[in-house]
Amino acid sequence: MPSYSPKLNLVECVIHLLRLRCLHHLPLGTTLTQIKQQLHEFFAANQFLSAEQVQNSLNFIFSLVP
């Protein structure tokens, strides 16, 4: 595994998934206000990660600690 990986930090994993799901294909001229609105709408309509997904991610991270 590389020295930096979103798999090693739950917050980085969430940021990575947000980029993929919400920000990756935005037009170049998109403003921060538009991005903020899009993220608010996304979270109002969707559950981002289930409790099981969070627990699985944490279990994976903790399994790496000796």
VMD Tcl script that draws the C-alpha trace (Angstrom):
set ca {
  {0.00 0.00 0.00}
  {1.36 3.49 -0.78}
  {2.55 5.67 2.08}
  {-0.52 7.86 1.55}
  {-3.88 6.28 0.91}
  {-7.46 7.36 1.63}
  {-7.93 3.82 2.93}
  {-5.75 4.69 5.93}
  {-7.78 7.65 7.20}
  {-11.58 7.74 7.39}
  {-11.77 11.51 6.84}
  {-9.53 11.28 3.77}
  {-11.69 8.43 2.50}
  {-14.82 10.59 2.83}
  {-13.10 13.50 1.05}
  {-11.98 11.15 -1.73}
  {-15.52 9.76 -2.17}
  {-17.01 13.27 -2.19}
  {-14.63 14.26 -4.95}
  {-15.58 11.22 -6.99}
  {-19.34 11.43 -6.44}
  {-19.95 15.18 -6.46}
  {-17.02 17.17 -7.76}
  {-15.17 15.15 -10.38}
  {-17.12 16.23 -13.47}
  {-18.02 19.81 -12.56}
  {-17.43 22.43 -15.24}
  {-14.25 24.47 -14.90}
  {-16.03 27.72 -14.00}
  {-18.05 26.28 -11.11}
  {-17.99 28.65 -8.13}
  {-17.53 27.69 -4.49}
  {-21.11 28.82 -3.85}
  {-22.36 26.41 -6.51}
  {-20.23 23.59 -5.08}
  {-21.57 24.30 -1.59}
  {-25.15 24.21 -2.90}
  {-24.53 20.95 -4.75}
  {-23.06 19.33 -1.63}
  {-25.99 20.53 0.51}
  {-28.45 19.07 -2.00}
  {-26.52 15.80 -2.18}
  {-26.49 15.34 1.61}
  {-30.15 16.35 1.92}
  {-31.15 13.62 -0.54}
  {-28.62 10.86 0.19}
  {-27.02 8.96 3.02}
  {-23.34 9.28 2.23}
  {-21.96 6.27 4.11}
  {-23.89 3.69 6.06}
  {-22.91 2.79 9.61}
  {-21.73 -0.57 8.27}
  {-19.45 1.09 5.70}
  {-17.93 3.34 8.37}
  {-17.42 0.38 10.70}
  {-15.83 -1.70 7.93}
  {-13.45 1.15 7.09}
  {-12.48 1.61 10.73}
  {-11.98 -2.13 11.18}
  {-9.66 -2.14 8.16}
  {-7.65 0.81 9.48}
  {-7.40 -0.71 12.97}
  {-6.30 -4.05 11.51}
  {-3.17 -2.33 10.20}
  {-2.05 -1.29 13.68}
  {0.12 -3.96 15.34}
}
mol new
graphics top color blue
foreach p $ca { graphics top sphere $p radius 0.5 }
foreach p [lrange $ca 0 end-1] q [lrange $ca 1 end] { graphics top cylinder $p $q radius 0.2 }
display resetview
